[in-house]
């Protein structure tokens, strides 16, 4: 019997009764359902004259934190130098180590000559002014790295956790980034100081910021603290949004000559949290203005809608060799998406999985994702799970499924040669 061929399968509204309920829900919400077969350009969102956003940042993205809905994007997958915004990855590695118990806030790390010279007072870069050979707690180093953007604090954390900064960047940061689904980001140091190996996209910065906000709510409060004093030197938080916009509480600014001026920002208004990332601007005031303008537009123009209630059927996945030919797919959480208040959004939802899924299948097993497109761009995606268990089918059933997959595979191979 031929092995099952694992190929992506998508089921849209036309693919059966599983999507008719979703289409009905979309219509009831006043959302147009369809696909915009437009050119695959880099900008997502309505045109300015239709109430869309018109910004100057070379790369930008705006998302809603709870659902991950993308409200606007522009060159969001372009790799650029993230500058000090890369400190978010260092912070997440430390937060994760604290959560697992590998590191304690009271642990103390020595400020090496390397940390002092490359990131401290002699460096001429942003620093917490930690004294050479002094011992500083992880708690204080995190304050210095996040509030003061201290390069010395980041190097000290890297050396204390991994032994040296290079190992921290390549092993700890890169490994953790891949675990979080950041497939494009690369790291050569802990702080974002100029290096060709430091590259991130605004989409992955937004994904990282969202993860930090949702996973470490207590540690996230550090990003909203407006000042920190170390070595008798008081410094203000470098995030201009904290004093310029109601509800702003994070996250990080950055600048290098290679990357330009950038910012990861977040704010909460009316129980809705938005995250903005811009990069590549030529002026520090421009990045603050751009980020604030984009957040204000998002709060003004969008609202959250529930497309599918929790544990309601989202779709069905084909099963290979099971006592059932398909398995119902659900999400334990409501499938929500941010939609334009003017009702002009065109949304299309699909279940995407690799299959057919081989039996046996456990109830609650992750099968794939449901993706919602706004026009030609993915607005949000969420995992879907098997609603019920599926046992192994009879020998005859498995044989029939094997023959069917063999025929499908031959047909697919023939089509690819044409």
C-alpha positions as CSV (number, residue, x, y, z in Angstrom):
1,X,0.0,0.0,0.0
2,X,1.4,3.4,-1.0
3,X,2.1,5.8,1.8
4,X,-0.3,8.8,2.1
5,X,0.9,11.8,0.3
6,X,1.1,14.9,2.6
7,X,0.0,17.8,0.5
8,X,-1.7,21.0,1.5
9,X,-5.5,20.9,1.0
10,X,-7.7,24.0,1.3
11,X,-11.4,24.1,1.7
12,X,-13.2,27.4,0.8
13,X,-16.8,28.4,0.8
14,X,-17.6,26.4,-2.3
15,X,-16.1,23.2,-0.8
16,X,-19.1,22.0,1.2
17,X,-21.6,22.5,4.0
18,X,-18.8,23.2,6.5
19,X,-18.3,26.7,5.1
20,X,-22.0,27.6,4.4
21,X,-22.5,28.5,8.0
22,X,-19.4,30.7,7.9
23,X,-20.5,32.5,4.8
24,X,-23.9,33.0,6.4
25,X,-22.2,34.4,9.5
26,X,-20.1,36.8,7.3
27,X,-23.2,38.1,5.5
28,X,-25.1,38.5,8.8
29,X,-22.2,40.7,10.0
30,X,-22.3,42.8,6.9
31,X,-19.0,41.6,5.6
32,X,-18.6,40.9,1.9
33,X,-17.3,37.4,1.3
34,X,-15.1,36.9,-1.7
35,X,-11.5,37.0,-3.1
36,X,-9.8,40.0,-4.5
37,X,-7.9,38.6,-7.4
38,X,-5.7,41.6,-7.5
39,X,-2.0,41.9,-8.1
40,X,0.0,40.6,-5.1
41,X,1.4,43.9,-3.9
42,X,3.0,44.8,-0.6
43,X,0.2,46.9,0.9
44,X,-2.8,45.6,2.6
45,X,-5.8,47.8,3.3
46,X,-8.2,50.1,1.6
47,X,-7.0,53.1,-0.4
48,X,-6.8,56.4,1.4
49,X,-9.8,57.8,-0.4
50,X,-11.8,54.7,0.9
51,X,-10.7,55.4,4.5
52,X,-7.5,53.4,4.3
53,X,-4.1,54.3,5.8
54,X,-1.5,56.2,3.8
55,X,1.9,56.2,5.5
56,X,5.5,57.1,4.8
57,X,7.3,54.3,6.5
58,X,9.1,52.0,4.0
59,X,8.1,48.9,6.1
60,X,5.2,48.8,8.5
61,X,2.5,46.6,10.0
62,X,-0.5,47.1,12.3
63,X,-2.1,44.2,14.1
64,X,-4.7,43.6,16.8
65,X,-3.1,41.7,19.7
66,X,-5.9,39.3,20.7
67,X,-6.7,37.8,17.4
68,X,-3.6,38.7,15.5
69,X,-5.7,40.4,12.8
70,X,-3.5,42.3,10.4
71,X,-5.1,45.7,9.8
72,X,-2.4,47.2,7.6
73,X,0.9,46.1,6.2
74,X,3.5,47.5,3.8
75,X,6.6,45.5,2.8
76,X,6.0,43.6,6.0
77,X,8.2,40.7,5.1
78,X,11.2,42.7,4.0
79,X,14.3,41.9,6.1
80,X,15.9,45.0,7.6
81,X,18.3,45.9,10.4
82,X,16.1,45.9,13.5
83,X,18.5,48.0,15.6
84,X,17.5,48.2,19.2
85,X,14.1,46.7,18.5
86,X,16.0,43.4,18.4
87,X,16.3,43.7,22.2
88,X,12.8,42.3,22.3
89,X,14.2,39.0,21.4
90,X,16.8,39.2,24.1
91,X,14.1,40.1,26.6
92,X,11.9,37.2,25.5
93,X,14.8,34.7,25.9
94,X,15.3,36.0,29.5
95,X,11.5,36.0,30.2
96,X,11.3,32.4,29.0
97,X,14.3,31.4,31.2
98,X,12.7,33.0,34.2
99,X,9.4,31.2,33.5
100,X,11.1,27.8,33.3
101,X,13.1,28.5,36.5
102,X,16.5,28.4,34.7
103,X,17.2,32.0,35.8
104,X,16.0,34.0,38.8
105,X,15.5,37.8,39.0
106,X,17.9,37.9,42.0
107,X,20.7,36.2,40.0
108,X,23.7,38.5,39.5
109,X,25.8,38.8,36.4
110,X,29.2,40.5,36.2
111,X,29.7,43.5,33.9
112,X,32.7,42.3,31.9
113,X,35.2,44.6,30.3
114,X,33.6,43.5,26.9
115,X,30.1,44.6,28.1
116,X,31.4,47.8,29.5
117,X,33.6,48.8,26.6
118,X,31.2,47.8,23.8
119,X,27.9,48.7,25.4
120,X,28.7,50.8,28.4
121,X,29.9,54.4,29.1
122,X,32.9,54.3,26.7
123,X,30.8,53.0,23.8
124,X,28.9,56.2,23.0
125,X,25.8,54.1,22.5
126,X,22.6,53.7,24.7
127,X,23.7,52.4,28.0
128,X,22.6,51.8,31.6
129,X,26.0,53.0,32.8
130,X,26.8,49.8,34.7
131,X,30.3,49.9,36.3
132,X,33.0,47.6,35.0
133,X,33.4,44.4,37.1
134,X,30.3,45.2,39.1
135,X,27.6,42.6,39.7
136,X,24.0,43.5,38.7
137,X,20.9,41.5,39.2
138,X,18.9,40.1,36.3
139,X,16.0,42.3,37.4
140,X,18.1,45.5,37.2
141,X,19.6,44.4,33.9
142,X,16.2,43.9,32.4
143,X,15.2,47.4,33.6
144,X,18.4,48.7,32.0
145,X,17.9,46.9,28.7
146,X,14.2,47.7,28.3
147,X,13.8,51.2,29.8
148,X,17.2,52.6,29.1
149,X,17.9,50.5,26.0
150,X,21.2,49.6,27.6
151,X,23.6,47.7,25.3
152,X,25.8,46.9,28.3
153,X,22.8,45.3,30.0
154,X,22.0,43.1,27.0
155,X,25.6,41.9,26.7
156,X,25.8,41.2,30.5
157,X,22.6,39.1,30.2
158,X,23.9,37.3,27.2
159,X,27.2,36.5,28.8
160,X,25.6,35.5,32.1
161,X,23.2,33.1,30.5
162,X,25.2,31.6,27.6
163,X,28.9,32.4,28.5
164,X,29.4,34.7,25.6
165,X,27.3,36.9,23.4
166,X,27.9,35.0,20.1
167,X,26.5,31.8,21.6
168,X,23.6,33.7,23.1
169,X,22.7,35.2,19.7
170,X,23.2,32.1,17.5
171,X,22.0,29.4,19.9
172,X,19.6,31.0,22.4
173,X,18.0,33.8,20.3
174,X,17.9,32.0,17.0
175,X,16.6,28.7,18.5
176,X,13.9,30.5,20.5
177,X,12.9,32.6,17.5
178,X,12.3,29.4,15.5
179,X,10.3,28.0,18.3
180,X,8.0,31.1,18.1
181,X,7.6,30.8,14.4
182,X,10.0,33.6,13.5
183,X,11.5,31.9,10.4
184,X,13.3,34.8,8.8
185,X,15.0,36.6,11.7
186,X,18.7,36.3,12.2
187,X,20.8,37.5,15.1
188,X,24.5,38.2,15.5
189,X,24.5,40.0,18.9
190,X,22.2,40.6,21.8
191,X,21.4,44.3,21.4
192,X,21.0,45.2,17.7
193,X,24.3,47.1,17.4
194,X,25.3,47.3,13.7
195,X,26.1,43.8,12.3
196,X,25.1,42.3,8.9
197,X,23.8,39.3,10.7
198,X,21.0,41.2,12.4
199,X,17.9,41.1,10.3
200,X,14.2,41.0,11.1
201,X,10.9,41.9,9.4
202,X,8.3,44.1,10.8
203,X,5.9,41.2,10.7
204,X,8.1,39.1,12.9
205,X,8.7,42.0,15.2
206,X,4.9,42.3,15.6
207,X,4.6,38.6,16.2
208,X,7.3,38.7,18.8
209,X,5.7,41.7,20.5
210,X,2.3,40.1,20.6
211,X,3.8,36.9,22.1
212,X,5.5,38.9,24.9
213,X,2.4,40.9,25.7
214,X,0.1,37.8,25.9
215,X,2.6,35.4,27.5
216,X,4.3,37.6,30.1
217,X,1.8,40.2,31.3
218,X,3.7,40.9,34.5
219,X,7.1,41.3,32.8
220,X,5.5,43.4,30.0
221,X,4.8,46.1,32.6
222,X,8.5,47.0,32.4
223,X,8.0,48.4,28.9
224,X,5.6,51.0,30.2
225,X,7.9,52.3,33.0
226,X,8.8,55.9,32.2
227,X,12.2,56.1,33.8
228,X,15.0,54.1,35.6
229,X,17.9,55.2,37.6
230,X,21.2,53.3,37.8
231,X,24.6,54.3,39.0
232,X,22.9,57.5,40.1
233,X,22.0,58.4,36.5
234,X,18.3,58.7,35.8
235,X,17.2,58.1,32.3
236,X,13.8,58.4,30.6
237,X,12.2,55.7,28.6
238,X,13.0,56.2,25.0
239,X,9.5,55.4,23.7
240,X,7.9,58.7,22.8
241,X,4.4,57.1,22.6
242,X,4.2,56.7,26.4
243,X,3.7,60.5,26.8
244,X,2.0,61.2,23.5
245,X,-0.9,58.7,23.3
246,X,-3.6,57.5,25.7
247,X,-3.2,53.8,26.6
248,X,0.3,53.5,25.2
249,X,2.5,51.1,27.3
250,X,5.3,49.8,25.1
251,X,7.5,48.7,23.5
252,X,10.9,49.7,21.9
253,X,12.5,52.2,19.6
254,X,15.6,51.6,17.5
255,X,18.1,53.3,15.2
256,X,21.1,52.4,13.2
257,X,22.5,54.0,10.0
258,X,21.8,50.8,8.1
259,X,18.2,50.3,9.3
260,X,17.0,53.8,9.9
261,X,14.6,54.8,12.6
262,X,12.1,52.2,13.8
263,X,9.6,51.5,16.5
264,X,7.5,48.8,18.0
265,X,4.6,50.4,19.8
266,X,1.4,49.2,21.5
267,X,-1.6,50.9,23.1
268,X,-5.0,49.8,24.6
269,X,-8.2,51.8,24.0
270,X,-11.7,50.6,24.8
271,X,-10.4,47.1,25.7
272,X,-8.7,46.7,22.3
273,X,-4.9,46.5,22.0
274,X,-3.1,47.3,18.8
275,X,0.5,46.7,18.0
276,X,2.4,48.8,15.4
277,X,5.8,48.4,13.9
278,X,7.5,50.8,11.6
279,X,11.1,50.7,10.3
280,X,13.4,52.5,7.8
281,X,12.4,56.1,8.5
282,X,14.9,58.9,8.2
283,X,13.9,60.9,11.3
284,X,13.2,60.1,14.9
285,X,10.2,62.4,14.9
286,X,8.8,60.8,11.8
287,X,8.8,57.4,13.4
288,X,6.9,58.6,16.4
289,X,4.4,60.5,14.2
290,X,3.9,57.6,11.9
291,X,3.4,55.0,14.7
292,X,0.9,57.3,16.5
293,X,-1.0,58.1,13.3
294,X,-1.3,54.4,12.4
295,X,-2.5,53.4,15.9
296,X,-5.1,56.2,15.9
297,X,-6.3,55.2,12.5
298,X,-6.6,51.6,13.6
299,X,-8.6,52.4,16.7
300,X,-10.8,54.8,14.7
301,X,-11.4,52.5,11.7
302,X,-11.8,48.9,13.0
303,X,-13.8,46.8,15.4
304,X,-13.7,43.2,16.5
305,X,-16.3,40.7,15.1
306,X,-16.7,37.0,15.9
307,X,-16.8,34.9,12.8
308,X,-17.2,31.5,14.5
309,X,-18.1,30.8,18.1
310,X,-15.9,28.6,20.3
311,X,-16.2,24.8,19.6
312,X,-18.5,25.3,16.6
313,X,-17.7,23.3,13.4
314,X,-15.2,25.2,11.3
315,X,-14.6,22.5,8.6
316,X,-13.8,18.8,8.1
317,X,-10.5,17.2,7.3
318,X,-10.1,14.0,5.2
319,X,-8.9,11.0,7.2
320,X,-6.6,8.2,5.9
321,X,-7.2,4.7,7.2
322,X,-9.7,5.6,9.9
323,X,-13.1,4.3,11.0
324,X,-14.5,7.6,9.7
325,X,-13.7,9.2,6.4
326,X,-13.4,12.7,7.9
327,X,-13.0,14.5,11.2
328,X,-14.8,17.6,12.4
329,X,-12.6,20.7,13.1
330,X,-13.2,23.2,15.9
331,X,-11.4,25.9,17.8
332,X,-11.7,26.1,21.6
333,X,-11.6,29.9,21.3
334,X,-13.9,32.1,19.2
335,X,-12.5,32.9,15.7
336,X,-12.4,36.7,15.7
337,X,-11.2,39.2,13.2
338,X,-10.9,43.0,13.1
339,X,-13.1,44.4,10.4
340,X,-13.5,47.8,8.9
341,X,-16.3,49.9,10.5
342,X,-17.3,51.1,7.0
343,X,-18.2,47.5,6.0
344,X,-16.1,47.5,2.9
345,X,-13.9,44.5,3.9
346,X,-13.9,41.4,1.6
347,X,-13.0,38.4,3.7
348,X,-12.5,34.8,2.7
349,X,-11.8,32.0,5.2
350,X,-10.2,28.6,4.5
351,X,-9.1,25.6,6.5
352,X,-5.5,24.6,5.6
353,X,-4.0,21.3,6.6
354,X,-1.6,18.6,5.3
355,X,-3.6,15.5,4.6
356,X,-5.4,13.3,4.5
357,X,-4.7,13.0,8.2
358,X,-3.6,9.5,9.2
359,X,-5.6,7.7,11.8
360,X,-5.7,7.2,14.7
361,X,-6.6,10.8,15.7
362,X,-7.1,12.0,19.2
363,X,-9.8,14.4,20.3
364,X,-8.2,17.8,20.6
365,X,-5.3,17.0,18.3
366,X,-4.1,19.9,16.2
367,X,-4.9,19.4,12.5
368,X,-4.2,22.7,10.8
369,X,-5.2,26.3,10.8
370,X,-8.1,28.4,9.6
371,X,-6.9,31.5,7.7
372,X,-8.9,34.5,7.0
373,X,-7.9,36.7,4.0
374,X,-8.6,40.4,3.6
375,X,-8.4,40.8,-0.1
376,X,-5.1,39.2,-1.2
377,X,-3.5,39.2,2.2
378,X,-3.9,37.0,5.3
379,X,-5.7,39.0,8.0
380,X,-5.4,36.4,10.7
381,X,-5.0,32.7,11.3
382,X,-5.8,30.4,14.2
383,X,-5.2,26.7,14.9
384,X,-8.0,24.1,14.5
385,X,-8.3,20.9,16.3
386,X,-10.1,17.5,16.0
387,X,-13.5,17.7,17.7
388,X,-13.7,13.9,18.2
389,X,-11.4,10.9,18.2
390,X,-11.1,8.8,15.1
391,X,-10.0,5.2,15.5
392,X,-8.1,3.0,13.0
393,X,-10.3,1.6,10.3
394,X,-10.5,-1.9,8.9
395,X,-7.8,-3.5,6.6
396,X,-10.2,-3.0,3.7
397,X,-10.7,0.7,4.6
398,X,-7.0,1.3,4.8
399,X,-6.4,-0.4,1.5
400,X,-9.0,1.6,-0.3
401,X,-7.6,4.8,1.1
402,X,-4.2,3.8,-0.1
403,X,-5.4,3.1,-3.6
404,X,-7.2,6.4,-3.7
405,X,-4.1,8.4,-2.6
406,X,-2.0,6.5,-5.1
407,X,-4.4,7.6,-7.9
408,X,-4.5,11.1,-6.7
409,X,-0.7,11.2,-6.5
410,X,-0.3,10.0,-10.1
411,X,-2.8,12.5,-11.3
412,X,-1.0,15.3,-9.5
413,X,2.4,14.2,-10.8
414,X,1.0,14.2,-14.4
415,X,-0.6,17.6,-14.0
416,X,2.8,19.0,-12.7
417,X,4.5,17.8,-15.9
418,X,2.1,19.5,-18.2
